[in-house]
Amino acid sequence: MASEQASGHLNQISKSDAVRTMFAQIAPRYDFLNHALSLNVDRRWRRRLVRSLATVLERPGARVLDLCCGTADLSIELAHNAETWGVDFCHPMLKLGVRKVRDSRSNVVLIEGDALKTPFPDASFDAVSIAFGLRNLESVREGLIEMLRLIKPGGKVAVLEFSKPIVPVFRNFYGWYFNRVLPGIGRLISGSKTAYRYLPDSVKAFPDQEALAAIMTEVGFSEVTYYNLFYGVAAVHLAEKRTPERRR
Ligand SMILES: C[S@@+](CC[C@H](N)C(=O)[O-])C[C@H]1O[C@@H](n2cnc3c(N)ncnc32)[C@H](O)[C@@H]1O
């Protein structure tokens, strides 16, 4: 019932508008809930993503774009290594991010905008990341195409997203927690009836590890790989943009 309400709500208006409104509602509690519900594991996952991009972030003058940056946790981690830009279309999330960037004196520029239509020219960045954002886009494929456009040839993309637990017994236990327990806690703390029902629903609708890797290959990325985090609760997908072959 709650699930039908959540998806019904998202169907009546465009997914983007519903997602933006939902994150605006939960923004003040977003960081707290993220860290509390994951027992701080989410921070480790973002750091792991940054380490996976090390080879490109270490390039002299490297520039990285963090799409759907929200309150800028990943952007701030990335900025230890490279000049970082963050894009998000939810003003209240971004406002919290601006404060965190300022407090941490990080080298991050935050921009309010749509991840599917960014204002940057082709091949502007050495790396593009997206953490828990791809699932929320109107189109996963269009999001990946935009990322491919933005990366320089030889650059890398990293996608951190919830995925499908790979150990059957754990999958059942986790399914119970994620579908039954988490939405209740999320509703109590965030005050939003739909946001933490939308979370498991949107993860269910999102491609699993292999399917996402296949879509990334289809849209034109090369060297697509992924690794699981916490037995597949989440996964990081990595891929490269081919360098054009030199003419003889
Ligand atoms: C679950 S939060 C993730 C935030 C952050 N990346 C993190 O790791 O905590 C998803 C974010 O994606 C943003 N978002 C969703 N669709 C977007 C779009 N089309 N353009 C820009 N931001 C978008 C939302 O506003 C929200 O801040």
The ligand as an ORCA input file, in Angstrom:
! r2SCAN-3c Opt
* xyz 0 1
  C      20.547      9.957     -2.653
  S      21.113     11.574     -2.981
  C      22.848     11.327     -3.169
  C      23.641     12.533     -2.781
  C      25.151     12.329     -2.716
  N      25.702     11.968     -3.986
  C      25.530     11.328     -1.670
  O      26.352     10.456     -1.951
  O      25.050     11.446     -0.548
  C      20.593     11.812     -4.642
  C      20.791     13.218     -5.133
  O      20.568     13.224     -6.538
  C      19.989     14.460     -6.876
  N      19.390     14.330     -8.210
  C      18.481     13.424     -8.621
  N      18.195     13.608     -9.925
  C      18.960     14.650    -10.348
  C      19.138     15.288    -11.595
  N      18.441     14.921    -12.683
  N      20.017     16.308    -11.672
  C      20.719     16.708    -10.586
  N      20.586     16.135     -9.366
  C      19.726     15.107     -9.253
  C      19.015     14.722     -5.755
  O      18.657     16.076     -5.681
  C      19.819     14.246     -4.550
  O      20.532     15.302     -3.964
*
